[in-house]
Amino acid sequence: MRIRDVVVDPPLVLAPMEGVTDLTFRRLVRQIGGCGMTFTEFIPAAGLAQNHASAKLTAQFDPDEHPIAIQVYGRDPAMLAEGARVAAEMGADVVDLNMGCPSKSVCANSGGSSLLREPDVARDIVRAIRAAVTIPFTVKMRTGWDPAHKNAPQIAWMCQEEGAEAVTIHWRTRTDLYGGVRELDTIAEVKRRLSIPVVANGDIVDAESARDTFARTGCDAVMIGRGAIKNPWVFREIGQALFDGPAVVVDADEKQRVLLGYFDSVQVGRRTETGALGRFKKIAKYFTTGLPHGDLFQRAVLHAMSADDARARVIAYFDRLRQFERGDLDAFEGLDLERVAG
């Protein structure tokens, strides 16, 4: 997929996720490989425009992290335009407008998916951002505010006509939040109407769901969110299945290597041990979902009181998992991870 001169290869994109897709997590995904483009967490455009340290920190990316999109949100066209200009100055390949976030706090201030209910305001914002930046400009949205008002085809058309160069559509509406019944027809309609690239988003967690989304929508790329938290190898797995990518082996050794590598990175990037441990716990719980005794691991890491305790419990769990993978079905018998201390 191309967004003007930005090549997204493979056409697999890491979604922007608040509290998740910081620089450390994006490094983890890039280290594993298979992702064609990354997005920052969403950033208040006013924070960038007013040079707030927290906004600038959230927008940071590595010199070799390309292509990278910085996503901004807000309601005021002039502030969004200035925030987008700052994002471009920082070296982003793409600036993206958030019209999809369902968060109450964001929607209460008429940002995110609330803009789907105000097409005139949305048009003013798109025009202002397009006039402010020369780099590629994209928009991410949901299919509508609620199931009775799925106006993404109309909003996406407006965005294209006002100069947006790609759109991402999440199949959920705002009122669906993180539930709802999977519906891809609206995304397919957007794709039929538009000439710019269309990226499909929502519950893409493996090769089967990615293949189904490509087939049913005709989209140019897929965006993966929560599926990448549970399984950051998902990009390589989809790439192997759909695009003849290299073989992927995700065993206990690989999971432990990546998880502890992530922990090391978090500790470097956080000022306090408590902060690093909290971020690690948030990600670690997903890594063992569906694995033998993964629930025991999750509780043990959650109750770890120090970084050393957490690390020791990770090692103890994966030592047993290696034995299990070699055929020892009793490998976890008698293991009390919460008594393991560093």
C-alpha positions as semicolon CSV with decimal commas, in nm:
position;residue;x (nm);y (nm);z (nm)
1;M;0,000;0,000;0,000
2;R;0,112;0,354;-0,078
3;I;-0,003;0,671;0,095
4;R;0,128;0,910;-0,166
5;D;0,502;0,840;-0,147
6;V;0,489;0,648;0,183
7;V;0,521;0,275;0,121
8;V;0,350;0,046;0,374
9;D;0,496;-0,298;0,313
10;P;0,362;-0,536;0,425
11;P;0,015;-0,377;0,440
12;L;-0,013;-0,448;0,813
13;V;-0,035;-0,151;1,049
14;L;-0,002;-0,119;1,427
15;A;-0,302;0,074;1,561
16;P;-0,270;0,374;1,791
17;M;-0,368;0,263;2,142
18;E;-0,375;0,489;2,446
19;G;-0,142;0,368;2,718
20;V;0,000;0,094;2,496
21;T;0,171;0,209;2,178
22;D;0,439;0,417;2,339
23;L;0,792;0,412;2,205
24;T;0,887;0,106;2,411
25;F;0,598;-0,108;2,285
26;R;0,653;0,001;1,927
27;R;1,018;-0,098;1,960
28;L;0,906;-0,443;2,073
29;V;0,682;-0,482;1,768
30;R;0,952;-0,357;1,533
31;Q;1,210;-0,589;1,690
32;I;0,987;-0,888;1,617
33;G;0,917;-0,758;1,267
34;G;0,643;-0,788;1,008
35;C;0,471;-0,455;1,073
36;G;0,455;-0,217;0,778
37;M;0,373;0,102;0,969
38;T;0,338;0,219;1,329
39;F;0,122;0,485;1,493
40;T;0,186;0,679;1,811
41;E;-0,074;0,694;2,085
42;F;-0,325;0,970;2,015
43;I;-0,195;1,310;2,121
44;P;-0,391;1,627;2,200
45;A;-0,314;1,867;1,918
46;A;-0,322;2,154;2,166
47;G;-0,038;1,990;2,359
48;L;0,183;1,981;2,051
49;A;0,080;2,330;1,946
50;Q;0,163;2,470;2,289
51;N;0,488;2,275;2,321
52;H;0,379;2,071;2,623
53;A;0,654;1,833;2,733
54;S;0,417;1,539;2,779
55;A;0,277;1,572;2,426
56;K;0,623;1,602;2,276
57;L;0,735;1,294;2,471
58;T;0,439;1,090;2,346
59;A;0,520;1,193;1,989
60;Q;0,883;1,081;2,006
61;F;0,999;0,803;1,777
62;D;1,330;0,639;1,690
63;P;1,538;0,769;1,397
64;D;1,487;0,437;1,215
65;E;1,114;0,408;1,292
66;H;0,968;0,471;0,950
67;P;0,707;0,492;0,829
68;I;0,555;0,645;1,143
69;A;0,226;0,829;1,183
70;I;0,164;1,078;1,462
71;Q;-0,204;1,085;1,551
72;V;-0,364;1,403;1,683
73;Y;-0,707;1,473;1,826
74;G;-0,918;1,770;1,929
75;R;-1,200;1,991;1,808
76;D;-1,055;2,332;1,725
77;P;-0,949;2,344;1,356
78;A;-0,675;2,603;1,410
79;M;-0,526;2,414;1,705
80;L;-0,541;2,085;1,517
81;A;-0,373;2,245;1,218
82;E;-0,092;2,377;1,436
83;G;-0,054;2,044;1,614
84;A;-0,033;1,868;1,279
85;R;0,230;2,118;1,161
86;V;0,440;2,043;1,471
87;A;0,403;1,669;1,408
88;A;0,532;1,720;1,055
89;E;0,822;1,929;1,186
90;M;0,915;1,643;1,420
91;G;0,971;1,422;1,116
92;A;0,653;1,214;1,100
93;D;0,589;1,046;0,766
94;V;0,213;1,085;0,811
95;V;-0,012;1,292;1,034
96;D;-0,339;1,122;1,126
97;L;-0,661;1,274;1,261
98;N;-0,840;1,078;1,531
99;M;-1,214;1,063;1,457
100;G;-1,257;0,720;1,609
101;C;-1,172;0,726;1,980
102;P;-1,480;0,626;2,184
103;S;-1,339;0,751;2,516
104;K;-1,591;0,948;2,722
105;S;-1,334;1,212;2,811
106;V;-1,236;1,266;2,448
107;C;-1,594;1,263;2,317
108;A;-1,708;1,495;2,595
109;N;-1,477;1,759;2,450
110;S;-1,611;1,690;2,100
111;G;-1,305;1,505;1,980
112;G;-1,258;1,152;1,855
113;S;-1,568;0,974;1,729
114;S;-1,797;1,257;1,843
115;L;-1,691;1,437;1,523
116;L;-1,893;1,180;1,330
117;R;-2,201;1,359;1,463
118;E;-2,072;1,697;1,344
119;P;-1,977;1,661;0,977
120;D;-1,945;2,037;0,926
121;V;-1,694;2,066;1,209
122;A;-1,513;1,759;1,080
123;R;-1,489;1,919;0,735
124;D;-1,342;2,238;0,880
125;I;-1,083;2,035;1,069
126;V;-0,983;1,829;0,767
127;R;-0,948;2,143;0,556
128;A;-0,738;2,316;0,821
129;I;-0,499;2,025;0,866
130;R;-0,465;1,972;0,492
131;A;-0,373;2,337;0,446
132;A;-0,120;2,323;0,730
133;V;0,096;2,027;0,626
134;T;0,263;1,905;0,312
135;I;0,322;1,548;0,435
136;P;0,058;1,281;0,378
137;F;-0,254;1,328;0,589
138;T;-0,491;1,049;0,691
139;V;-0,803;1,004;0,904
140;K;-0,908;0,721;1,136
141;M;-1,277;0,678;1,222
142;R;-1,544;0,434;1,328
143;T;-1,837;0,336;1,107
144;G;-2,061;0,585;1,286
145;W;-2,186;0,709;1,621
146;D;-2,432;0,423;1,666
147;P;-2,570;0,135;1,455
148;A;-2,858;0,353;1,333
149;H;-2,622;0,621;1,202
150;K;-2,335;0,458;1,014
151;N;-2,220;0,758;0,815
152;A;-1,857;0,656;0,762
153;P;-1,907;0,632;0,381
154;Q;-2,019;0,995;0,369
155;I;-1,756;1,121;0,614
156;A;-1,479;0,927;0,440
157;W;-1,584;1,070;0,103
158;M;-1,571;1,419;0,247
159;C;-1,224;1,352;0,386
160;Q;-1,102;1,234;0,047
161;E;-1,248;1,535;-0,133
162;E;-1,086;1,770;0,120
163;G;-0,742;1,619;0,069
164;A;-0,702;1,321;0,304
165;E;-0,484;1,057;0,139
166;A;-0,605;0,746;0,322
167;V;-0,873;0,654;0,574
168;T;-0,887;0,384;0,839
169;I;-1,230;0,248;0,929
170;H;-1,299;0,050;1,246
171;W;-1,609;-0,165;1,202
172;R;-1,745;-0,069;1,545
173;T;-1,959;0,237;1,611
174;R;-1,889;0,464;1,903
175;T;-2,172;0,318;2,111
176;D;-2,036;-0,032;2,049
177;L;-1,728;0,072;2,249
178;Y;-1,534;-0,259;2,251
179;G;-1,829;-0,492;2,188
180;G;-2,086;-0,516;1,913
181;V;-2,140;-0,760;1,629
182;R;-1,865;-0,767;1,365
183;E;-1,989;-0,596;1,049
184;L;-1,766;-0,536;0,748
185;D;-2,019;-0,422;0,487
186;T;-1,976;-0,055;0,580
187;I;-1,600;-0,075;0,531
188;A;-1,660;-0,245;0,195
189;E;-1,891;0,041;0,097
190;V;-1,626;0,296;0,189
191;K;-1,373;0,109;-0,024
192;R;-1,611;0,104;-0,323
193;R;-1,670;0,480;-0,299
194;L;-1,314;0,601;-0,250
195;S;-1,009;0,613;-0,473
196;I;-0,764;0,666;-0,184
197;P;-0,638;0,370;0,023
198;V;-0,875;0,227;0,284
199;V;-0,742;0,049;0,592
200;A;-0,972;-0,188;0,782
201;N;-0,955;-0,217;1,160
202;G;-1,124;-0,419;1,432
203;D;-1,075;-0,770;1,578
204;I;-0,795;-0,868;1,342
205;V;-0,606;-1,113;1,560
206;D;-0,464;-1,380;1,329
207;A;-0,416;-1,482;0,967
208;E;-0,773;-1,609;0,935
209;S;-0,934;-1,284;1,051
210;A;-0,695;-1,080;0,836
211;R;-0,769;-1,289;0,527
212;D;-1,143;-1,260;0,590
213;T;-1,118;-0,880;0,629
214;F;-0,920;-0,837;0,308
215;A;-1,161;-1,061;0,117
216;R;-1,485;-0,909;0,245
217;T;-1,387;-0,541;0,229
218;G;-1,135;-0,516;-0,055
219;C;-0,927;-0,299;0,179
220;D;-0,571;-0,197;0,098
221;A;-0,431;-0,280;0,442
222;V;-0,540;-0,397;0,784
223;M;-0,472;-0,229;1,117
224;I;-0,413;-0,444;1,424
225;G;-0,474;-0,318;1,776
226;R;-0,547;-0,533;2,079
227;G;-0,444;-0,846;1,888
228;A;-0,087;-0,712;1,884
229;I;-0,082;-0,672;2,264
230;K;-0,168;-1,036;2,319
231;N;0,050;-1,154;2,034
232;P;0,308;-0,909;1,897
233;W;0,416;-1,185;1,656
234;V;0,080;-1,151;1,481
235;F;0,224;-0,931;1,205
236;R;0,480;-1,195;1,110
237;E;0,223;-1,472;1,135
238;I;-0,018;-1,290;0,904
239;G;0,266;-1,199;0,669
240;Q;0,374;-1,561;0,648
241;A;0,023;-1,684;0,576
242;L;-0,087;-1,414;0,333
243;F;0,230;-1,278;0,177
244;D;0,477;-1,570;0,188
245;G;0,673;-1,423;0,474
246;P;0,942;-1,610;0,671
247;A;0,839;-1,892;0,903
248;V;0,744;-1,795;1,256
249;V;0,829;-2,007;1,560
250;V;0,690;-1,868;1,884
251;D;0,788;-2,107;2,163
252;A;0,866;-2,057;2,531
253;D;1,220;-1,937;2,457
254;E;1,097;-1,674;2,214
255;K;0,818;-1,551;2,441
256;Q;1,052;-1,521;2,739
257;R;1,317;-1,343;2,533
258;V;1,074;-1,084;2,402
259;L;0,890;-1,034;2,731
260;L;1,206;-0,981;2,935
261;G;1,351;-0,762;2,661
262;Y;1,042;-0,547;2,683
263;F;1,079;-0,531;3,062
264;D;1,440;-0,414;3,026
265;S;1,329;-0,141;2,786
266;V;1,048;-0,028;3,016
267;Q;1,288;0,000;3,309
268;V;1,524;0,216;3,107
269;G;1,243;0,443;2,995
270;R;1,067;0,490;3,331
271;R;1,183;0,712;3,616
272;T;1,070;0,479;3,895
273;E;1,062;0,105;3,951
274;T;0,692;0,131;4,036
275;G;0,614;0,297;3,705
276;A;0,814;0,040;3,509
277;L;0,655;-0,249;3,696
278;G;0,306;-0,112;3,636
279;R;0,359;-0,081;3,262
280;F;0,516;-0,428;3,247
281;K;0,219;-0,584;3,430
282;K;-0,020;-0,426;3,183
283;I;0,149;-0,593;2,887
284;A;0,268;-0,917;3,051
285;K;-0,082;-1,041;3,129
286;Y;-0,157;-1,071;2,757
287;F;0,148;-1,275;2,669
288;T;0,031;-1,594;2,838
289;T;-0,341;-1,579;2,757
290;G;-0,434;-1,921;2,627
291;L;-0,110;-2,087;2,738
292;P;-0,099;-2,369;2,995
293;H;-0,155;-2,219;3,340
294;G;-0,133;-1,871;3,195
295;D;-0,381;-1,752;3,458
296;L;-0,136;-1,848;3,734
297;F;0,137;-1,651;3,562
298;Q;-0,086;-1,346;3,528
299;R;-0,178;-1,345;3,897
300;A;0,182;-1,400;4,004
301;V;0,313;-1,110;3,795
302;L;0,026;-0,888;3,905
303;H;0,115;-0,950;4,270
304;A;0,491;-0,898;4,222
305;M;0,614;-0,626;4,457
306;S;0,943;-0,554;4,281
307;A;1,107;-0,576;3,942
308;D;1,326;-0,861;4,067
309;D;1,021;-1,058;4,182
310;A;0,849;-1,007;3,846
311;R;1,156;-1,117;3,654
312;A;1,202;-1,427;3,871
313;R;0,838;-1,527;3,820
314;V;0,866;-1,485;3,444
315;I;1,172;-1,709;3,434
316;A;1,013;-1,970;3,662
317;Y;0,698;-1,988;3,451
318;F;0,879;-2,020;3,120
319;D;1,116;-2,282;3,261
320;R;0,810;-2,499;3,330
321;L;0,656;-2,412;2,994
322;R;0,971;-2,537;2,818
323;Q;0,938;-2,867;3,002
324;F;0,571;-2,883;2,903
325;E;0,658;-2,821;2,538
326;R;0,904;-3,111;2,552
327;G;0,622;-3,344;2,656
328;D;0,623;-3,327;3,035
329;L;0,250;-3,286;3,098
330;D;0,311;-3,260;3,474
331;A;0,561;-2,977;3,437
332;F;0,347;-2,726;3,629
333;E;0,258;-2,959;3,914
334;G;0,345;-2,808;4,252
335;L;0,450;-2,471;4,107
336;D;0,350;-2,174;4,323
337;L;0,467;-1,872;4,127
338;E;0,356;-1,627;4,394
339;R;0,616;-1,771;4,628
340;V;0,893;-1,716;4,376
341;A;1,097;-1,410;4,470
342;G;1,391;-1,241;4,309
